[in-house]
């Protein structure tokens, strides 16, 4: 099932349902080749919503939203590129880049819930699980290979996120010790 923007609500809801209830089947039936336009549109919707929610939680203005949106879109392409390189070069995956991008784009659905305490953590881990399943089904990787690929990408993405947050802390008006690592009062 590929996202279809002409049936925006029905298609988005259908993909949500499939990714939550039958994720392996979703990735088995996903096209391995073709235009990136529809998965890109799905990604834009997910990133827009997650950036909007996060900017609201941070009590930020449009600048925070734009930074979050741009960073998340850019990171999706970087993660897709690195994940594709790992899958094809290190593990012998056989799908084209567009297929790897589809995995990342559709797994981004879980980012919408990332701002919710506790549930966001579970959603983030489920998003990694979706990438794991996608790598197995789309690239025909063994579970261990798919697991390694997702772990390596996660570590790299977290490292890039920490570096980006450090570089942008003045723009985001973060205190010296990040809000993420302060002790609760």
LINRA-V846428 format. One line per field, one symbol per residue. phi: phi as a letter, one per 40 degrees, with the letter a starting at -180 (. if undefined). burial: b if it has 9 or more other ideal C-beta (glycine too) atoms within 8 Angstrom, else e. A space follows every 50 residues. Layout:
phi=???
burial=???
This chain:
phi=.bcbccbdcccccccdcccccbcccdccccccbhccdcccccddcccdcc ccccccccfcbcccdccccccccccccccdccccccccccbgcbccddcc cddcccccdcccccccdgcccccccccccccdcccccccfccdccccccc cccccccccccccccccbccccfccdcdccbcccc
burial=eebeeeeeeebbebbbebbeeebeebbeebebeeebebbbbbbbbbbbbb bbbbbeeeebeeebbebbbebbbebbbbbbbbbbbbbbeebebebeebbb bbbbbbbbbbbbbbeeeeebeebbebbbbbbbbbbbbbbebeeebbbbbb ebbbebbeebbeebbeebbeebeeeeebeeeeeee
